[in-house]
């Protein structure tokens, strides 16, 4: 069985999707641990309810980013995960950490990469009058939001959208594509030339 380690900092809504998919037998994997840099992250309660081991590693207790990342990597290595999943983990990771987990470290970003790397993606998409927006699951490399895109979820931008309404639909597509992307990476053979797989919100919602 494949092993996952998931890093969180907050509410853990994407984490819950992984828990639900695994419990339903849709992903042949186990979550070996959920690790947070914040003790008050609600996602830790989700993991504990599902019987998943949890760990809090407080970044404020380390003198440098590299010291924290070194300690974090050491904890993760105890589990030897097939995939390390960032799920709302609100830390910029050092180059050394990223290279240590190269090709096993994935993230989800709320835009159709390479558009809108960084922050405020929904606001920027609306300002540019984009007709489509969405989310991208991608490999993490040292350059921010620049790793190979595995899967994209696409939503239409409506004429009356606000940042909030657009963000809500992007969250919906995130919950669909993140488990699908993990399943694809773990259980099937897909070449990087076949990426990204594109999934539209309306189509995916009917299939799930």
KOLPA-865600 format. One record per residue (C-alpha): y, z, x; residue in one letter; residue number from 1. Coordinates in nm, 4 decimals, decimal comma. Example, Ala and Ser with C-alpha at 12.3 -4.5 7.8 and 13.67 -1.06 7.14 Angstrom:
v/w/u/residu/num
-0,4500/0,7800/1,2300/A/1
-0,1060/0,7140/1,3670/S/2
// end
This chain:
v/w/u/residu/num
0,0000/0,0000/0,0000/X/1
0,3470/-0,0859/0,1235/X/2
0,5818/0,1971/0,2130/X/3
0,9520/0,2156/0,1289/X/4
1,2252/0,4517/0,2402/X/5
1,5431/0,4459/0,0322/X/6
1,8839/0,5679/0,1480/X/7
2,1357/0,6857/-0,1125/X/8
2,4685/0,8628/-0,1388/X/9
2,5253/0,8941/-0,5101/X/10
2,3975/0,8340/-0,8622/X/11
2,0877/0,6332/-0,7742/X/12
2,0722/0,3844/-1,0609/X/13
1,9099/0,1168/-0,8423/X/14
1,6760/0,3817/-0,7031/X/15
1,5631/0,4507/-1,0598/X/16
1,4742/0,0828/-1,0998/X/17
1,2439/0,1045/-0,7979/X/18
1,0845/0,4216/-0,9321/X/19
1,0282/0,2631/-1,2741/X/20
0,8897/-0,0638/-1,1358/X/21
0,6465/0,1158/-0,9047/X/22
0,5291/0,3528/-1,1789/X/23
0,4720/0,0527/-1,4073/X/24
0,2630/-0,1206/-1,1410/X/25
0,5108/-0,4050/-1,0973/X/26
0,5562/-0,3379/-0,7242/X/27
0,2566/-0,2506/-0,5071/X/28
0,4362/0,0115/-0,2985/X/29
0,5163/0,3771/-0,2697/X/30
0,8518/0,5366/-0,1969/X/31
0,7698/0,7548/0,1011/X/32
1,1078/0,9290/0,1010/X/33
1,4561/0,9227/-0,0432/X/34
1,7208/1,0275/0,2083/X/35
2,0833/1,1081/0,1305/X/36
2,3848/1,1958/0,3411/X/37
2,5153/1,4005/0,0478/X/38
2,3404/1,7059/-0,0916/X/39
2,5015/1,6551/-0,4351/X/40
2,3730/1,2985/-0,4797/X/41
2,2226/1,2745/-0,8285/X/42
1,9682/1,0264/-0,6970/X/43
1,7948/1,3153/-0,5202/X/44
1,7166/1,4644/-0,8614/X/45
1,5740/1,1319/-0,9762/X/46
1,3439/1,1280/-0,6736/X/47
1,2382/1,4900/-0,7162/X/48
1,1568/1,4287/-1,0826/X/49
0,9305/1,1429/-0,9728/X/50
0,7610/1,3609/-0,7107/X/51
0,9098/1,1730/-0,4158/X/52
0,9906/1,3641/-0,0945/X/53
1,3647/1,3983/-0,0350/X/54
1,5812/1,4811/0,2619/X/55
1,9529/1,5467/0,3003/X/56
2,1103/1,4694/0,6352/X/57
2,4790/1,5653/0,6215/X/58
2,6807/1,3230/0,8324/X/59
2,9666/1,5731/0,8611/X/60
2,7456/1,7923/1,0790/X/61
2,7350/1,5300/1,3548/X/62
3,0076/1,4689/1,6101/X/63
2,9739/1,0895/1,6137/X/64
2,8435/0,8096/1,3949/X/65
2,5880/0,7249/1,6623/X/66
2,4561/1,0827/1,6711/X/67
2,4065/1,0801/1,2944/X/68
2,2407/0,7395/1,3012/X/69
2,0081/0,8473/1,5824/X/70
1,8958/1,1517/1,3826/X/71
1,8595/0,9423/1,0679/X/72
1,6505/0,6792/1,2460/X/73
1,4249/0,9504/1,3863/X/74
1,3596/1,0867/1,0361/X/75
1,2918/0,7397/0,8954/X/76
1,0527/0,6549/1,1782/X/77
0,8326/0,9440/1,0691/X/78
0,7409/0,7331/0,7631/X/79
0,7078/0,3920/0,9348/X/80
0,8361/0,2064/0,6273/X/81
0,7699/-0,1604/0,5630/X/82
1,1196/-0,1813/0,4157/X/83
1,4257/0,0393/0,4497/X/84
1,6418/-0,0014/0,1404/X/85
2,0102/0,0821/0,1146/X/86
2,0848/0,1841/-0,2430/X/87
2,4459/0,2944/-0,2649/X/88
2,4348/0,4442/0,0846/X/89
2,8036/0,4894/0,1627/X/90
2,7910/0,4794/0,5400/X/91
2,8704/0,2022/0,7855/X/92
2,5682/0,1933/1,0115/X/93
2,5954/0,1549/1,3871/X/94
2,4747/-0,1603/1,5611/X/95
2,1972/0,0343/1,7331/X/96
2,0607/0,1618/1,4025/X/97
2,0711/-0,1831/1,2430/X/98
1,8954/-0,3464/1,5380/X/99
1,6285/-0,0735/1,5392/X/100
1,5302/-0,1686/1,1827/X/101
1,5928/-0,5411/1,2189/X/102
1,4238/-0,7542/0,9506/X/103
1,3204/-0,4393/0,7606/X/104
1,6667/-0,3245/0,6469/X/105
1,8077/-0,4643/0,3214/X/106
2,1129/-0,4003/0,1065/X/107
2,2634/-0,5203/-0,2207/X/108
2,6263/-0,6309/-0,2314/X/109
2,8320/-0,6915/-0,5488/X/110
2,9339/-1,0513/-0,4876/X/111
2,7841/-1,3944/-0,4356/X/112
2,7847/-1,3855/-0,0582/X/113
2,9354/-1,5274/0,1571/X/114
3,2189/-1,4837/-0,0930/X/115
3,3940/-1,1463/-0,1022/X/116
3,2466/-0,9455/0,1796/X/117
3,3669/-0,5861/0,1856/X/118
3,5379/-0,3981/-0,0956/X/119
3,7021/-0,4702/-0,4347/X/120
3,4793/-0,7679/-0,5056/X/121
3,5273/-0,7724/-0,8844/X/122
3,9055/-0,7591/-0,8557/X/123
3,9071/-1,0409/-0,6027/X/124
3,6772/-1,2597/-0,8143/X/125
3,9056/-1,2158/-1,1163/X/126
4,2186/-1,2831/-0,9125/X/127
4,0653/-1,6078/-0,7881/X/128
3,9662/-1,7052/-1,1421/X/129
3,6023/-1,7519/-1,0478/X/130
3,3745/-1,8838/-1,3203/X/131
3,0735/-1,6987/-1,1773/X/132
3,0229/-1,3707/-0,9939/X/133
2,7228/-1,1536/-0,9223/X/134
2,5251/-0,9668/-0,6589/X/135
2,3332/-1,0530/-0,3430/X/136
2,0330/-0,8842/-0,1827/X/137
2,0514/-0,9476/0,1900/X/138
1,9162/-0,8431/0,5262/X/139
2,1510/-0,6113/0,7123/X/140
2,2807/-0,7226/1,0517/X/141
2,5569/-0,5689/1,2655/X/142
2,8204/-0,7993/1,1110/X/143
2,9309/-0,6651/0,7718/X/144
2,7664/-0,8334/0,4698/X/145
2,6657/-1,1307/0,6845/X/146
2,2843/-1,1097/0,6947/X/147
2,0549/-1,3698/0,5418/X/148
2,0715/-1,3616/0,1613/X/149
1,7309/-1,3126/-0,0021/X/150
1,8197/-1,3272/-0,3709/X/151
2,1325/-1,3643/-0,5828/X/152
2,1946/-1,2609/-0,9416/X/153
2,4605/-1,4642/-1,1158/X/154
2,6771/-1,3676/-1,4133/X/155
2,9398/-1,5719/-1,5916/X/156
3,2962/-1,4476/-1,5689/X/157
3,4482/-1,4284/-1,9161/X/158
3,8121/-1,5082/-1,9882/X/159
3,8753/-1,1573/-2,1204/X/160
3,6907/-0,9735/-1,8442/X/161
3,8403/-0,6668/-1,6807/X/162
3,7165/-0,5246/-1,3527/X/163
3,5166/-0,2713/-1,5535/X/164
3,3448/-0,5162/-1,7878/X/165
3,2632/-0,7527/-1,5034/X/166
3,1313/-0,4663/-1,2908/X/167
2,9075/-0,3549/-1,5780/X/168
2,7392/-0,6970/-1,5969/X/169
2,7023/-0,7107/-1,2207/X/170
2,5269/-0,3717/-1,2369/X/171
2,2891/-0,5178/-1,4956/X/172
2,1949/-0,8072/-1,2698/X/173
2,1629/-0,5719/-0,9705/X/174
1,9005/-0,3735/-1,1599/X/175
1,7076/-0,6952/-1,2205/X/176
1,7226/-0,8613/-0,8809/X/177
1,6831/-0,5698/-0,6392/X/178
1,3250/-0,4836/-0,7455/X/179
1,2418/-0,8552/-0,7701/X/180
1,3659/-0,9158/-0,4167/X/181
1,1630/-0,6250/-0,2797/X/182
0,8506/-0,7462/-0,4590/X/183
0,9092/-1,0954/-0,3203/X/184
0,9445/-0,9698/0,0365/X/185
0,6420/-0,7405/0,0189/X/186
0,3911/-0,9368/-0,1829/X/187
0,4549/-1,3079/-0,1304/X/188
0,5197/-1,5467/0,1522/X/189
0,8718/-1,6838/0,1391/X/190
1,0471/-1,8572/0,4231/X/191
1,4099/-1,7967/0,5064/X/192
1,4705/-2,1628/0,4247/X/193
1,3717/-2,0887/0,0627/X/194
1,6331/-1,8148/0,0331/X/195
1,8354/-1,7266/-0,1612/X/196
1,6418/-1,7215/-0,4845/X/197
1,8932/-1,7433/-0,7693/X/198
1,8524/-1,5578/-1,0980/X/199
2,0943/-1,5713/-1,3907/X/200
2,1624/-1,2641/-1,6020/X/201
2,0757/-1,4135/-1,9413/X/202
1,7553/-1,5781/-1,8191/X/203
1,6391/-1,2712/-1,6284/X/204
1,7130/-1,0340/-1,9155/X/205
1,4820/-1,2367/-2,1401/X/206
1,2047/-1,2373/-1,8808/X/207
1,2055/-0,8662/-1,8011/X/208
// end
